[in-house]
Amino acid sequence: MLKIGIVKWRGKCSKHPGFDPYSDGRGAIRGGCTRCESLLEIYELHTKMLSLMRQFNPPDPKKTAAKKHDDSHLQESLFDELENE
Ligand SMILES: [Zn+2]
């Protein structure tokens, strides 16, 4: 069994602090900067990891609809924690 906790990670290039792999993409990397390249790679692999997780364990529409009621306060508290950090 594989367990992965919530990962919060931040990284930015000291030369190009404005570079955002999500909104800017590969085309915005200036002068083949290796730090920006790394950020893009991390972003791409993270996106791939999330999609692999979804494929492996797709959300069951019936289950989530039924569970929504019970877990509603749990989900809210999870979101509060993330926003406050
Ligand atoms: Zn850079």
PDB file of the backbone (N, CA, C, O) and the ligand in Angstrom, with CONECT records:
HET     ZN  A 101       1
ATOM      1  N   MET A   1       0.848  -1.205   0.000  1.00  0.00           N
ATOM      2  CA  MET A   1       0.000   0.000   0.000  1.00  0.00           C
ATOM      3  C   MET A   1       0.879   1.249   0.000  1.00  0.00           C
ATOM      4  O   MET A   1       1.910   1.310   0.669  1.00  0.00           O
ATOM      5  N   LEU A   2       0.449   2.213  -0.750  1.00  0.00           N
ATOM      6  CA  LEU A   2       1.188   3.473  -0.847  1.00  0.00           C
ATOM      7  C   LEU A   2       0.387   4.589  -0.190  1.00  0.00           C
ATOM      8  O   LEU A   2      -0.799   4.770  -0.463  1.00  0.00           O
ATOM      9  N   LYS A   3       1.057   5.327   0.675  1.00  0.00           N
ATOM     10  CA  LYS A   3       0.406   6.486   1.298  1.00  0.00           C
ATOM     11  C   LYS A   3       1.250   7.717   1.035  1.00  0.00           C
ATOM     12  O   LYS A   3       2.459   7.714   1.268  1.00  0.00           O
ATOM     13  N   ILE A   4       0.613   8.763   0.551  1.00  0.00           N
ATOM     14  CA  ILE A   4       1.322  10.032   0.352  1.00  0.00           C
ATOM     15  C   ILE A   4       0.516  11.123   1.048  1.00  0.00           C
ATOM     16  O   ILE A   4      -0.677  11.281   0.789  1.00  0.00           O
ATOM     17  N   GLY A   5       1.161  11.861   1.917  1.00  0.00           N
ATOM     18  CA  GLY A   5       0.480  12.946   2.624  1.00  0.00           C
ATOM     19  C   GLY A   5       0.362  14.180   1.738  1.00  0.00           C
ATOM     20  O   GLY A   5       0.851  14.203   0.608  1.00  0.00           O
ATOM     21  N   ILE A   6      -0.288  15.191   2.268  1.00  0.00           N
ATOM     22  CA  ILE A   6      -0.418  16.442   1.522  1.00  0.00           C
ATOM     23  C   ILE A   6       0.954  17.102   1.434  1.00  0.00           C
ATOM     24  O   ILE A   6       1.618  17.331   2.445  1.00  0.00           O
ATOM     25  N   VAL A   7       1.359  17.400   0.214  1.00  0.00           N
ATOM     26  CA  VAL A   7       2.662  18.022  -0.002  1.00  0.00           C
ATOM     27  C   VAL A   7       2.457  19.492  -0.346  1.00  0.00           C
ATOM     28  O   VAL A   7       1.769  19.834  -1.307  1.00  0.00           O
ATOM     29  N   LYS A   8       3.063  20.339   0.453  1.00  0.00           N
ATOM     30  CA  LYS A   8       3.054  21.765   0.109  1.00  0.00           C
ATOM     31  C   LYS A   8       4.488  22.148  -0.173  1.00  0.00           C
ATOM     32  O   LYS A   8       5.361  21.986   0.680  1.00  0.00           O
ATOM     33  N   TRP A   9       4.726  22.640  -1.330  1.00  0.00           N
ATOM     34  CA  TRP A   9       6.099  22.923  -1.730  1.00  0.00           C
ATOM     35  C   TRP A   9       6.122  24.206  -2.546  1.00  0.00           C
ATOM     36  O   TRP A   9       5.249  24.447  -3.380  1.00  0.00           O
ATOM     37  N   ARG A  10       7.134  25.022  -2.290  1.00  0.00           N
ATOM     38  CA  ARG A  10       7.285  26.246  -3.063  1.00  0.00           C
ATOM     39  C   ARG A  10       8.697  26.350  -3.580  1.00  0.00           C
ATOM     40  O   ARG A  10       9.645  26.045  -2.855  1.00  0.00           O
ATOM     41  N   GLY A  11       8.857  26.770  -4.800  1.00  0.00           N
ATOM     42  CA  GLY A  11      10.186  26.995  -5.337  1.00  0.00           C
ATOM     43  C   GLY A  11      10.132  28.116  -6.346  1.00  0.00           C
ATOM     44  O   GLY A  11       9.184  28.221  -7.124  1.00  0.00           O
ATOM     45  N   LYS A  12      11.154  28.955  -6.333  1.00  0.00           N
ATOM     46  CA  LYS A  12      11.207  29.964  -7.393  1.00  0.00           C
ATOM     47  C   LYS A  12      12.645  30.211  -7.792  1.00  0.00           C
ATOM     48  O   LYS A  12      13.574  30.005  -7.012  1.00  0.00           O
ATOM     49  N   CYS A  13      12.805  30.655  -9.022  1.00  0.00           N
ATOM     50  CA  CYS A  13      14.129  30.945  -9.541  1.00  0.00           C
ATOM     51  C   CYS A  13      14.543  32.329  -9.046  1.00  0.00           C
ATOM     52  O   CYS A  13      13.788  33.292  -9.175  1.00  0.00           O
ATOM     53  N   SER A  14      15.749  32.424  -8.478  1.00  0.00           N
ATOM     54  CA  SER A  14      16.182  33.712  -7.940  1.00  0.00           C
ATOM     55  C   SER A  14      16.399  34.747  -9.049  1.00  0.00           C
ATOM     56  O   SER A  14      16.256  35.949  -8.829  1.00  0.00           O
ATOM     57  N   LYS A  15      16.745  34.260 -10.235  1.00  0.00           N
ATOM     58  CA  LYS A  15      16.943  35.197 -11.361  1.00  0.00           C
ATOM     59  C   LYS A  15      15.631  35.606 -12.003  1.00  0.00           C
ATOM     60  O   LYS A  15      15.484  36.731 -12.481  1.00  0.00           O
ATOM     61  N   HIS A  16      14.670  34.677 -12.010  1.00  0.00           N
ATOM     62  CA  HIS A  16      13.382  34.941 -12.660  1.00  0.00           C
ATOM     63  C   HIS A  16      12.242  34.605 -11.700  1.00  0.00           C
ATOM     64  O   HIS A  16      11.495  33.652 -11.922  1.00  0.00           O
ATOM     65  N   PRO A  17      12.114  35.403 -10.619  1.00  0.00           N
ATOM     66  CA  PRO A  17      11.101  35.073  -9.596  1.00  0.00           C
ATOM     67  C   PRO A  17       9.676  35.128 -10.130  1.00  0.00           C
ATOM     68  O   PRO A  17       8.766  34.555  -9.532  1.00  0.00           O
ATOM     69  N   GLY A  18       9.478  35.812 -11.249  1.00  0.00           N
ATOM     70  CA  GLY A  18       8.128  35.927 -11.805  1.00  0.00           C
ATOM     71  C   GLY A  18       7.724  34.745 -12.660  1.00  0.00           C
ATOM     72  O   GLY A  18       6.568  34.641 -13.070  1.00  0.00           O
ATOM     73  N   PHE A  19       8.674  33.842 -12.937  1.00  0.00           N
ATOM     74  CA  PHE A  19       8.356  32.716 -13.819  1.00  0.00           C
ATOM     75  C   PHE A  19       7.399  31.747 -13.135  1.00  0.00           C
ATOM     76  O   PHE A  19       7.665  31.268 -12.033  1.00  0.00           O
ATOM     77  N   ASP A  20       6.282  31.465 -13.802  1.00  0.00           N
ATOM     78  CA  ASP A  20       5.270  30.547 -13.275  1.00  0.00           C
ATOM     79  C   ASP A  20       5.035  29.458 -14.320  1.00  0.00           C
ATOM     80  O   ASP A  20       4.407  29.710 -15.349  1.00  0.00           O
ATOM     81  N   PRO A  21       5.542  28.238 -14.059  1.00  0.00           N
ATOM     82  CA  PRO A  21       5.412  27.161 -15.049  1.00  0.00           C
ATOM     83  C   PRO A  21       3.959  26.922 -15.463  1.00  0.00           C
ATOM     84  O   PRO A  21       3.675  26.587 -16.613  1.00  0.00           O
ATOM     85  N   TYR A  22       3.038  27.101 -14.498  1.00  0.00           N
ATOM     86  CA  TYR A  22       1.624  26.829 -14.769  1.00  0.00           C
ATOM     87  C   TYR A  22       1.066  27.797 -15.811  1.00  0.00           C
ATOM     88  O   TYR A  22       0.443  27.368 -16.782  1.00  0.00           O
ATOM     89  N   SER A  23       1.286  29.099 -15.618  1.00  0.00           N
ATOM     90  CA  SER A  23       0.679  30.059 -16.544  1.00  0.00           C
ATOM     91  C   SER A  23       1.623  30.470 -17.682  1.00  0.00           C
ATOM     92  O   SER A  23       1.165  30.856 -18.757  1.00  0.00           O
ATOM     93  N   ASP A  24       2.941  30.389 -17.448  1.00  0.00           N
ATOM     94  CA  ASP A  24       3.884  30.861 -18.471  1.00  0.00           C
ATOM     95  C   ASP A  24       4.322  29.760 -19.436  1.00  0.00           C
ATOM     96  O   ASP A  24       4.439  30.001 -20.637  1.00  0.00           O
ATOM     97  N   GLY A  25       4.562  28.560 -18.922  1.00  0.00           N
ATOM     98  CA  GLY A  25       4.982  27.449 -19.773  1.00  0.00           C
ATOM     99  C   GLY A  25       6.438  27.538 -20.181  1.00  0.00           C
ATOM    100  O   GLY A  25       7.162  28.466 -19.820  1.00  0.00           O
ATOM    101  N   ARG A  26       6.841  26.522 -20.957  1.00  0.00           N
ATOM    102  CA  ARG A  26       8.246  26.398 -21.350  1.00  0.00           C
ATOM    103  C   ARG A  26       8.747  27.609 -22.151  1.00  0.00           C
ATOM    104  O   ARG A  26       9.911  27.994 -22.044  1.00  0.00           O
ATOM    105  N   GLY A  27       7.865  28.193 -22.944  1.00  0.00           N
ATOM    106  CA  GLY A  27       8.265  29.303 -23.813  1.00  0.00           C
ATOM    107  C   GLY A  27       8.765  30.520 -23.054  1.00  0.00           C
ATOM    108  O   GLY A  27       9.458  31.363 -23.623  1.00  0.00           O
ATOM    109  N   ALA A  28       8.422  30.622 -21.771  1.00  0.00           N
ATOM    110  CA  ALA A  28       8.799  31.799 -20.981  1.00  0.00           C
ATOM    111  C   ALA A  28      10.162  31.644 -20.303  1.00  0.00           C
ATOM    112  O   ALA A  28      10.643  32.582 -19.667  1.00  0.00           O
ATOM    113  N   ILE A  29      10.791  30.466 -20.430  1.00  0.00           N
ATOM    114  CA  ILE A  29      12.107  30.264 -19.818  1.00  0.00           C
ATOM    115  C   ILE A  29      13.148  31.034 -20.621  1.00  0.00           C
ATOM    116  O   ILE A  29      13.284  30.856 -21.831  1.00  0.00           O
ATOM    117  N   ARG A  30      13.878  31.894 -19.917  1.00  0.00           N
ATOM    118  CA  ARG A  30      14.850  32.764 -20.602  1.00  0.00           C
ATOM    119  C   ARG A  30      16.255  32.192 -20.536  1.00  0.00           C
ATOM    120  O   ARG A  30      16.730  31.785 -19.475  1.00  0.00           O
ATOM    121  N   GLY A  31      16.907  32.171 -21.683  1.00  0.00           N
ATOM    122  CA  GLY A  31      18.310  31.767 -21.756  1.00  0.00           C
ATOM    123  C   GLY A  31      18.581  30.366 -21.256  1.00  0.00           C
ATOM    124  O   GLY A  31      19.663  30.091 -20.739  1.00  0.00           O
ATOM    125  N   GLY A  32      17.600  29.465 -21.403  1.00  0.00           N
ATOM    126  CA  GLY A  32      17.772  28.077 -20.965  1.00  0.00           C
ATOM    127  C   GLY A  32      18.121  27.959 -19.493  1.00  0.00           C
ATOM    128  O   GLY A  32      18.908  27.096 -19.105  1.00  0.00           O
ATOM    129  N   CYS A  33      17.537  28.824 -18.669  1.00  0.00           N
ATOM    130  CA  CYS A  33      17.816  28.834 -17.229  1.00  0.00           C
ATOM    131  C   CYS A  33      17.484  27.476 -16.604  1.00  0.00           C
ATOM    132  O   CYS A  33      16.361  26.988 -16.726  1.00  0.00           O
ATOM    133  N   THR A  34      18.477  26.869 -15.932  1.00  0.00           N
ATOM    134  CA  THR A  34      18.280  25.513 -15.397  1.00  0.00           C
ATOM    135  C   THR A  34      17.321  25.504 -14.207  1.00  0.00           C
ATOM    136  O   THR A  34      16.613  24.522 -13.989  1.00  0.00           O
ATOM    137  N   ARG A  35      17.296  26.597 -13.433  1.00  0.00           N
ATOM    138  CA  ARG A  35      16.376  26.663 -12.284  1.00  0.00           C
ATOM    139  C   ARG A  35      14.928  26.699 -12.776  1.00  0.00           C
ATOM    140  O   ARG A  35      14.062  26.006 -12.241  1.00  0.00           O
ATOM    141  N   CYS A  36      14.681  27.512 -13.799  1.00  0.00           N
ATOM    142  CA  CYS A  36      13.332  27.591 -14.371  1.00  0.00           C
ATOM    143  C   CYS A  36      12.958  26.258 -15.013  1.00  0.00           C
ATOM    144  O   CYS A  36      11.817  25.809 -14.898  1.00  0.00           O
ATOM    145  N   GLU A  37      13.922  25.624 -15.690  1.00  0.00           N
ATOM    146  CA  GLU A  37      13.690  24.301 -16.288  1.00  0.00           C
ATOM    147  C   GLU A  37      13.265  23.308 -15.217  1.00  0.00           C
ATOM    148  O   GLU A  37      12.339  22.521 -15.416  1.00  0.00           O
ATOM    149  N   SER A  38      13.962  23.352 -14.061  1.00  0.00           N
ATOM    150  CA  SER A  38      13.646  22.439 -12.964  1.00  0.00           C
ATOM    151  C   SER A  38      12.229  22.670 -12.457  1.00  0.00           C
ATOM    152  O   SER A  38      11.486  21.721 -12.206  1.00  0.00           O
ATOM    153  N   LEU A  39      11.858  23.948 -12.308  1.00  0.00           N
ATOM    154  CA  LEU A  39      10.506  24.253 -11.838  1.00  0.00           C
ATOM    155  C   LEU A  39       9.467  23.688 -12.795  1.00  0.00           C
ATOM    156  O   LEU A  39       8.462  23.120 -12.368  1.00  0.00           O
ATOM    157  N   LEU A  40       9.712  23.845 -14.084  1.00  0.00           N
ATOM    158  CA  LEU A  40       8.778  23.342 -15.089  1.00  0.00           C
ATOM    159  C   LEU A  40       8.678  21.814 -15.010  1.00  0.00           C
ATOM    160  O   LEU A  40       7.593  21.242 -15.112  1.00  0.00           O
ATOM    161  N   GLU A  41       9.832  21.171 -14.826  1.00  0.00           N
ATOM    162  CA  GLU A  41       9.851  19.713 -14.754  1.00  0.00           C
ATOM    163  C   GLU A  41       9.087  19.222 -13.518  1.00  0.00           C
ATOM    164  O   GLU A  41       8.319  18.262 -13.587  1.00  0.00           O
ATOM    165  N   ILE A  42       9.315  19.897 -12.396  1.00  0.00           N
ATOM    166  CA  ILE A  42       8.605  19.539 -11.163  1.00  0.00           C
ATOM    167  C   ILE A  42       7.099  19.707 -11.373  1.00  0.00           C
ATOM    168  O   ILE A  42       6.301  18.856 -10.977  1.00  0.00           O
ATOM    169  N   TYR A  43       6.735  20.811 -11.997  1.00  0.00           N
ATOM    170  CA  TYR A  43       5.319  21.075 -12.254  1.00  0.00           C
ATOM    171  C   TYR A  43       4.718  19.990 -13.151  1.00  0.00           C
ATOM    172  O   TYR A  43       3.631  19.480 -12.880  1.00  0.00           O
ATOM    173  N   GLU A  44       5.444  19.640 -14.232  1.00  0.00           N
ATOM    174  CA  GLU A  44       4.935  18.643 -15.174  1.00  0.00           C
ATOM    175  C   GLU A  44       4.788  17.274 -14.513  1.00  0.00           C
ATOM    176  O   GLU A  44       3.797  16.572 -14.718  1.00  0.00           O
ATOM    177  N   LEU A  45       5.793  16.909 -13.716  1.00  0.00           N
ATOM    178  CA  LEU A  45       5.745  15.600 -13.055  1.00  0.00           C
ATOM    179  C   LEU A  45       4.648  15.565 -11.998  1.00  0.00           C
ATOM    180  O   LEU A  45       3.994  14.539 -11.806  1.00  0.00           O
ATOM    181  N   HIS A  46       4.450  16.682 -11.319  1.00  0.00           N
ATOM    182  CA  HIS A  46       3.389  16.766 -10.320  1.00  0.00           C
ATOM    183  C   HIS A  46       2.026  16.578 -10.993  1.00  0.00           C
ATOM    184  O   HIS A  46       1.172  15.841 -10.500  1.00  0.00           O
ATOM    185  N   THR A  47       1.841  17.263 -12.132  1.00  0.00           N
ATOM    186  CA  THR A  47       0.593  17.141 -12.877  1.00  0.00           C
ATOM    187  C   THR A  47       0.377  15.697 -13.320  1.00  0.00           C
ATOM    188  O   THR A  47      -0.731  15.165 -13.254  1.00  0.00           O
ATOM    189  N   LYS A  48       1.475  15.073 -13.777  1.00  0.00           N
ATOM    190  CA  LYS A  48       1.392  13.686 -14.228  1.00  0.00           C
ATOM    191  C   LYS A  48       1.038  12.765 -13.057  1.00  0.00           C
ATOM    192  O   LYS A  48       0.230  11.846 -13.194  1.00  0.00           O
ATOM    193  N   MET A  49       1.654  13.028 -11.912  1.00  0.00           N
ATOM    194  CA  MET A  49       1.387  12.215 -10.729  1.00  0.00           C
ATOM    195  C   MET A  49      -0.097  12.296 -10.355  1.00  0.00           C
ATOM    196  O   MET A  49      -0.725  11.278 -10.066  1.00  0.00           O
ATOM    197  N   LEU A  50      -0.649  13.508 -10.361  1.00  0.00           N
ATOM    198  CA  LEU A  50      -2.054  13.677 -10.008  1.00  0.00           C
ATOM    199  C   LEU A  50      -2.955  12.926 -10.971  1.00  0.00           C
ATOM    200  O   LEU A  50      -3.935  12.310 -10.552  1.00  0.00           O
ATOM    201  N   SER A  51      -2.628  12.971 -12.282  1.00  0.00           N
ATOM    202  CA  SER A  51      -3.482  12.292 -13.245  1.00  0.00           C
ATOM    203  C   SER A  51      -3.353  10.777 -13.108  1.00  0.00           C
ATOM    204  O   SER A  51      -4.327  10.050 -13.301  1.00  0.00           O
ATOM    205  N   LEU A  52      -2.146  10.297 -12.773  1.00  0.00           N
ATOM    206  CA  LEU A  52      -1.963   8.859 -12.543  1.00  0.00           C
ATOM    207  C   LEU A  52      -2.773   8.402 -11.330  1.00  0.00           C
ATOM    208  O   LEU A  52      -3.370   7.326 -11.340  1.00  0.00           O
ATOM    209  N   MET A  53      -2.784   9.234 -10.287  1.00  0.00           N
ATOM    210  CA  MET A  53      -3.556   8.898  -9.092  1.00  0.00           C
ATOM    211  C   MET A  53      -5.042   8.829  -9.416  1.00  0.00           C
ATOM    212  O   MET A  53      -5.753   7.947  -8.936  1.00  0.00           O
ATOM    213  N   ARG A  54      -5.504   9.775 -10.241  1.00  0.00           N
ATOM    214  CA  ARG A  54      -6.922   9.784 -10.614  1.00  0.00           C
ATOM    215  C   ARG A  54      -7.276   8.561 -11.442  1.00  0.00           C
ATOM    216  O   ARG A  54      -8.343   7.971 -11.274  1.00  0.00           O
ATOM    217  N   GLN A  55      -6.354   8.179 -12.351  1.00  0.00           N
ATOM    218  CA  GLN A  55      -6.593   6.984 -13.171  1.00  0.00           C
ATOM    219  C   GLN A  55      -6.640   5.737 -12.293  1.00  0.00           C
ATOM    220  O   GLN A  55      -7.486   4.861 -12.473  1.00  0.00           O
ATOM    221  N   PHE A  56      -5.721   5.680 -11.350  1.00  0.00           N
ATOM    222  CA  PHE A  56      -5.617   4.497 -10.497  1.00  0.00           C
ATOM    223  C   PHE A  56      -6.848   4.361  -9.611  1.00  0.00           C
ATOM    224  O   PHE A  56      -7.349   3.259  -9.391  1.00  0.00           O
ATOM    225  N   ASN A  57      -7.324   5.483  -9.111  1.00  0.00           N
ATOM    226  CA  ASN A  57      -8.417   5.482  -8.148  1.00  0.00           C
ATOM    227  C   ASN A  57      -9.396   6.595  -8.494  1.00  0.00           C
ATOM    228  O   ASN A  57      -9.476   7.600  -7.788  1.00  0.00           O
ATOM    229  N   PRO A  58     -10.154   6.413  -9.604  1.00  0.00           N
ATOM    230  CA  PRO A  58     -11.043   7.503 -10.020  1.00  0.00           C
ATOM    231  C   PRO A  58     -12.138   7.743  -8.989  1.00  0.00           C
ATOM    232  O   PRO A  58     -12.625   6.797  -8.371  1.00  0.00           O
ATOM    233  N   PRO A  59     -12.530   8.999  -8.799  1.00  0.00           N
ATOM    234  CA  PRO A  59     -13.589   9.294  -7.831  1.00  0.00           C
ATOM    235  C   PRO A  59     -14.895   8.640  -8.268  1.00  0.00           C
ATOM    236  O   PRO A  59     -15.307   8.769  -9.420  1.00  0.00           O
ATOM    237  N   ASP A  60     -15.540   7.942  -7.345  1.00  0.00           N
ATOM    238  CA  ASP A  60     -16.811   7.279  -7.620  1.00  0.00           C
ATOM    239  C   ASP A  60     -17.935   8.290  -7.418  1.00  0.00           C
ATOM    240  O   ASP A  60     -18.131   8.773  -6.303  1.00  0.00           O
ATOM    241  N   PRO A  61     -18.681   8.620  -8.480  1.00  0.00           N
ATOM    242  CA  PRO A  61     -19.716   9.662  -8.359  1.00  0.00           C
ATOM    243  C   PRO A  61     -20.766   9.326  -7.311  1.00  0.00           C
ATOM    244  O   PRO A  61     -21.230  10.210  -6.590  1.00  0.00           O
ATOM    245  N   LYS A  62     -21.152   8.027  -7.220  1.00  0.00           N
ATOM    246  CA  LYS A  62     -22.164   7.626  -6.227  1.00  0.00           C
ATOM    247  C   LYS A  62     -21.642   7.845  -4.808  1.00  0.00           C
ATOM    248  O   LYS A  62     -22.316   8.414  -3.950  1.00  0.00           O
ATOM    249  N   LYS A  63     -20.403   7.367  -4.596  1.00  0.00           N
ATOM    250  CA  LYS A  63     -19.789   7.435  -3.276  1.00  0.00           C
ATOM    251  C   LYS A  63     -19.617   8.877  -2.797  1.00  0.00           C
ATOM    252  O   LYS A  63     -19.954   9.215  -1.663  1.00  0.00           O
ATOM    253  N   THR A  64     -19.083   9.721  -3.689  1.00  0.00           N
ATOM    254  CA  THR A  64     -18.821  11.104  -3.287  1.00  0.00           C
ATOM    255  C   THR A  64     -20.129  11.843  -3.005  1.00  0.00           C
ATOM    256  O   THR A  64     -20.195  12.679  -2.104  1.00  0.00           O
ATOM    257  N   ALA A  65     -21.173  11.529  -3.784  1.00  0.00           N
ATOM    258  CA  ALA A  65     -22.465  12.181  -3.557  1.00  0.00           C
ATOM    259  C   ALA A  65     -23.037  11.767  -2.208  1.00  0.00           C
ATOM    260  O   ALA A  65     -23.591  12.591  -1.479  1.00  0.00           O
ATOM    261  N   ALA A  66     -22.899  10.483  -1.881  1.00  0.00           N
ATOM    262  CA  ALA A  66     -23.435   9.976  -0.619  1.00  0.00           C
ATOM    263  C   ALA A  66     -22.596  10.458   0.560  1.00  0.00           C
ATOM    264  O   ALA A  66     -23.120  10.770   1.629  1.00  0.00           O
ATOM    265  N   LYS A  67     -21.269  10.514   0.342  1.00  0.00           N
ATOM    266  CA  LYS A  67     -20.362  10.885   1.431  1.00  0.00           C
ATOM    267  C   LYS A  67     -20.379  12.381   1.722  1.00  0.00           C
ATOM    268  O   LYS A  67     -20.061  12.821   2.827  1.00  0.00           O
ATOM    269  N   LYS A  68     -20.755  13.144   0.718  1.00  0.00           N
ATOM    270  CA  LYS A  68     -20.700  14.604   0.823  1.00  0.00           C
ATOM    271  C   LYS A  68     -21.359  15.088   2.119  1.00  0.00           C
ATOM    272  O   LYS A  68     -20.842  15.968   2.808  1.00  0.00           O
ATOM    273  N   HIS A  69     -22.483  14.504   2.420  1.00  0.00           N
ATOM    274  CA  HIS A  69     -23.242  14.941   3.577  1.00  0.00           C
ATOM    275  C   HIS A  69     -22.452  14.733   4.878  1.00  0.00           C
ATOM    276  O   HIS A  69     -22.349  15.636   5.708  1.00  0.00           O
ATOM    277  N   ASP A  70     -21.897  13.519   5.034  1.00  0.00           N
ATOM    278  CA  ASP A  70     -21.203  13.177   6.277  1.00  0.00           C
ATOM    279  C   ASP A  70     -19.903  13.953   6.456  1.00  0.00           C
ATOM    280  O   ASP A  70     -19.574  14.406   7.552  1.00  0.00           O
ATOM    281  N   ASP A  71     -19.175  14.095   5.355  1.00  0.00           N
ATOM    282  CA  ASP A  71     -17.824  14.649   5.460  1.00  0.00           C
ATOM    283  C   ASP A  71     -17.761  16.159   5.252  1.00  0.00           C
ATOM    284  O   ASP A  71     -16.672  16.732   5.219  1.00  0.00           O
ATOM    285  N   SER A  72     -18.903  16.801   5.112  1.00  0.00           N
ATOM    286  CA  SER A  72     -18.875  18.210   4.719  1.00  0.00           C
ATOM    287  C   SER A  72     -18.067  19.062   5.698  1.00  0.00           C
ATOM    288  O   SER A  72     -17.318  19.944   5.278  1.00  0.00           O
ATOM    289  N   HIS A  73     -18.214  18.806   6.990  1.00  0.00           N
ATOM    290  CA  HIS A  73     -17.470  19.647   7.945  1.00  0.00           C
ATOM    291  C   HIS A  73     -15.982  19.303   7.946  1.00  0.00           C
ATOM    292  O   HIS A  73     -15.139  20.163   8.201  1.00  0.00           O
ATOM    293  N   LEU A  74     -15.663  18.021   7.654  1.00  0.00           N
ATOM    294  CA  LEU A  74     -14.254  17.621   7.582  1.00  0.00           C
ATOM    295  C   LEU A  74     -13.556  18.323   6.420  1.00  0.00           C
ATOM    296  O   LEU A  74     -12.434  18.811   6.552  1.00  0.00           O
ATOM    297  N   GLN A  75     -14.245  18.363   5.282  1.00  0.00           N
ATOM    298  CA  GLN A  75     -13.638  18.995   4.109  1.00  0.00           C
ATOM    299  C   GLN A  75     -13.433  20.489   4.342  1.00  0.00           C
ATOM    300  O   GLN A  75     -12.418  21.059   3.943  1.00  0.00           O
ATOM    301  N   GLU A  76     -14.394  21.101   4.980  1.00  0.00           N
ATOM    302  CA  GLU A  76     -14.258  22.531   5.251  1.00  0.00           C
ATOM    303  C   GLU A  76     -13.026  22.808   6.115  1.00  0.00           C
ATOM    304  O   GLU A  76     -12.272  23.746   5.857  1.00  0.00           O
ATOM    305  N   SER A  77     -12.834  21.979   7.142  1.00  0.00           N
ATOM    306  CA  SER A  77     -11.704  22.229   8.030  1.00  0.00           C
ATOM    307  C   SER A  77     -10.379  22.003   7.309  1.00  0.00           C
ATOM    308  O   SER A  77      -9.382  22.665   7.600  1.00  0.00           O
ATOM    309  N   LEU A  78     -10.379  21.051   6.357  1.00  0.00           N
ATOM    310  CA  LEU A  78      -9.159  20.806   5.577  1.00  0.00           C
ATOM    311  C   LEU A  78      -8.826  22.035   4.747  1.00  0.00           C
ATOM    312  O   LEU A  78      -7.669  22.447   4.673  1.00  0.00           O
ATOM    313  N   PHE A  79      -9.848  22.621   4.119  1.00  0.00           N
ATOM    314  CA  PHE A  79      -9.620  23.795   3.293  1.00  0.00           C
ATOM    315  C   PHE A  79      -9.157  24.981   4.144  1.00  0.00           C
ATOM    316  O   PHE A  79      -8.292  25.753   3.730  1.00  0.00           O
ATOM    317  N   ASP A  80      -9.742  25.115   5.335  1.00  0.00           N
ATOM    318  CA  ASP A  80      -9.333  26.194   6.230  1.00  0.00           C
ATOM    319  C   ASP A  80      -7.845  26.097   6.550  1.00  0.00           C
ATOM    320  O   ASP A  80      -7.122  27.094   6.539  1.00  0.00           O
ATOM    321  N   GLU A  81      -7.403  24.861   6.837  1.00  0.00           N
ATOM    322  CA  GLU A  81      -5.996  24.663   7.175  1.00  0.00           C
ATOM    323  C   GLU A  81      -5.094  25.097   6.043  1.00  0.00           C
ATOM    324  O   GLU A  81      -4.077  25.756   6.259  1.00  0.00           O
ATOM    325  N   LEU A  82      -5.476  24.718   4.822  1.00  0.00           N
ATOM    326  CA  LEU A  82      -4.635  25.032   3.658  1.00  0.00           C
ATOM    327  C   LEU A  82      -4.579  26.538   3.429  1.00  0.00           C
ATOM    328  O   LEU A  82      -3.530  27.082   3.086  1.00  0.00           O
ATOM    329  N   GLU A  83      -5.713  27.206   3.621  1.00  0.00           N
ATOM    330  CA  GLU A  83      -5.750  28.631   3.354  1.00  0.00           C
ATOM    331  C   GLU A  83      -4.965  29.437   4.389  1.00  0.00           C
ATOM    332  O   GLU A  83      -4.403  30.488   4.081  1.00  0.00           O
ATOM    333  N   ASN A  84      -4.936  28.926   5.621  1.00  0.00           N
ATOM    334  CA  ASN A  84      -4.278  29.688   6.683  1.00  0.00           C
ATOM    335  C   ASN A  84      -2.764  29.604   6.655  1.00  0.00           C
ATOM    336  O   ASN A  84      -2.077  30.421   7.268  1.00  0.00           O
ATOM    337  N   GLU A  85      -2.244  28.610   5.937  1.00  0.00           N
ATOM    338  CA  GLU A  85      -0.782  28.438   5.937  1.00  0.00           C
ATOM    339  C   GLU A  85      -0.107  29.503   5.117  1.00  0.00           C
ATOM    340  O   GLU A  85       1.119  29.513   5.007  1.00  0.00           O
TER     341      GLU A  85
HETATM  342 ZN    ZN A 101      15.358  31.251 -14.081  1.00  0.00          ZN2+
END
